[in-house]
Amino acid sequence: MKFNLLFFVRILLRHIWLLISVPILLGGLVFFLTKNQPKVYDSKSRIFTAFATGSTIELDNTKFDYSKTNIAYDNLLNLIKSRTTLETVALKLFAQHMLLDSADVRIISGQKYDELMEIVPEDVHALVVKGDLQKTYENFLAYKEESHDNFINELLNLEHPDYSVGKVLEKIGVRRISISDFVDITYQSEDPGICQNTLLILTETFIKANADIKANQSDAVVSYFETQLNRTTDQLNAAEKELLDFNKGNKIMNYYEQTKQLASRRENFELRYQEVQQRYHAAKAVLPELEKKLGTHEKKRLQSKRILELRDELAALNYTISMKSLDLSRDSTIQASNAKKIVESTKKLNAIKAELKQAVDTVFVVDHDKNGVASSSILGDWLENTITYEGAKAELQILDKKRIEFDELYTWYAPLGATMKKLERKINIEEQEYLSLLHSLGLAKLRQQNVELQSNLKITEAPFFPIKPNPSKRIILVIVAAVFGFILVAITVLVLEFLDGNLNTAKRAEEKIDLKVSSIFPVISEKNKSIDYEYLTNKAVNAISKNMILNQFKKNQEGPIVNMLFSTQENEGKSFICEHLVAKLCELGYKILHITYDPYEVEMAHQRDTAISYVVNDQYEIEVIDERYNHAMNELGIEFQVQPVDDNYAQIVYEVTDKLYKISTIEEFDSTHRILDFNFFDFVILELPSIIKNPFPVKLASTIDFSFLVARANRPWSSADANALKVFTEATTGPEPTIILNGVKVLEMETVVGDLPKKRSRFRKWMKNLVQLRFFSKKSIA
């Protein structure tokens, strides 16, 4: 049978009364158990969170972040349902109720109040401060911390419906409205006053807790950056003071400008030094030549005391001017004094030069040298070169000293530069750290302000006092129980069906026994009158008889076709099948010899009398008279539905003994030799007892034309069956037997005959086509 929808529907229909009774039973049980179910009240509060679209002052982070928003909502949900929040809510609610002198329906009903007063001990009553809810709450909190097993701890941690943390958590519902900034918080309770006030306290508690958490986070960050900024400020001030002290100690105003000026002066100095050297050496080289051109008398005249004094004064003034002009002092007063002295010395120098020229002019008269050059011209050149020589000589002396001073200045400035760079680098690092911390502090304060804006949750809908209780869920519970019962039974039935180890179907029988199925017989139920069992049985017998008839046509040799029916166990229905098979073959006009071991068959052969004679081929008279069967018929008293219809039938009943092993021909079953010619029969049907418990004719089985293994469908195929069949097939060399599956469910017969022949309403036909997905099937072509 195919595992289609119809297959499952039919399995369930076989247990329809179980599928109906169990849901009704469970539904009735739930209906009975929930008859005193208390009323439940529901209150709601709506909160605006501003997590997604709230105001922000963060200028650099204006992009909407879905992940961050979802995390914020998850944090809020976890905060609402946290144990700390719920303990605070439960304890404040308890304190609120303890402050009452009598029940107030807006806060707690009379029944709840009386129940509470009965369980509260005196030491807890003593902690109540009349008119002060906060102080009473603090007293209860302190009392709770004193011991883990006191009354308040038990109240919060056990199963009290109004103050237990677990029970409060079960009654809280938190839901975000679509993708908006609104969050709905609901609470359920059997008391409308407790419902509203619990939700009020819960809303206030988690809003304050959320603000505290946000503030603590931002305050900690701001405090950290302020501390670090103060430290960096001190370090920066210290570094700057160290540089200032260094500049003061070394009289540095601007090191880089000063060193730049020094380098420029050094460069100018070198240029001047080279220039002076050139003038000095030029003048020094020219003077001897000029002196050679002068006469001896003139030379002596040039060595006069006055001229030599003037030359010395000239050299001294040149020295002084060079010294003052090349002074490297950084003192502005000294530099001003030097400038003044240079001006005075220059004036004196010009006066000395004029006096020296006059002295030379007055000493000599115009004369000519031996080369024809005027002596006055030579003396003028001599005088000019002498002045140049003396000035350059004095200047070179000064320049040599100044070179030494320049070297000393470079030696002094070099380590100062390295030290200054180190100090400046230190200041730069401190300054960068200072600026970074200052920027971070600004961002932290900005975020602090932003957090304060976003953590300010607003209550847009305050919890209301519920007047009407929620609709009862009793009907829903009853329906759920009934549906659960139906599903449970259906699943159990289907699971047991699939786990069933019985043969059941032809396909399963072929898989388990490893033989082909030649026919299946239905189990007959007298209760179901709508099914034509005679038609089904006739179809099953036809399947076997067709095989027998085909074998007769194939057999060339003379003699009857011997068909053997056997089973591994007793009560498999061989006699039932033989009864209908014999009737069908006799109906077709074939001569049948039925060899059986069962005394039931005697009743079928001798229903009218204890001794019946059959005429066989008008020549032989077969009499079956046996006192043993008389007793069996009287004991059993069974009437068979199928009877032989003519004289073409004979029966031999044999005794089951160990002699069966030795039987090699069918003639040996006729121990009384009442059948004279076995070739008279067209078919011989040999029925064997259980091959597990009884012997079987091994030699005869090897010569059988056709053999059938009869097996019941409502039993499993055991190892004993398999072993017995294996021994049977190994011991015989005859044809491989085929299976006749007996007692299958009527629906399995559809694999042989198609739709079962029974009356169906139009609705049932339509439903059957529907579950088989046959929407357009018809009974005819037209």
Beta strands, then each sheet from edge to edge (+ up, - down):
strand 1: 41-48
strand 2: 172-176
strand 3: 182-189
strand 4: 458-461
strand 5: 517-522
strand 6: 561-567
strand 7: 592-596
strand 8: 613-616
strand 9: 620-623
strand 10: 649-653
strand 11: 683-690
strand 12: 706-712
strand 13: 738-744
sheet 1: 2+ 3- 1+ 4-
sheet 2: 5+ 13+ 12+ 6+ 11+ 7+ 10+
sheet 3: 8+ 9-
end
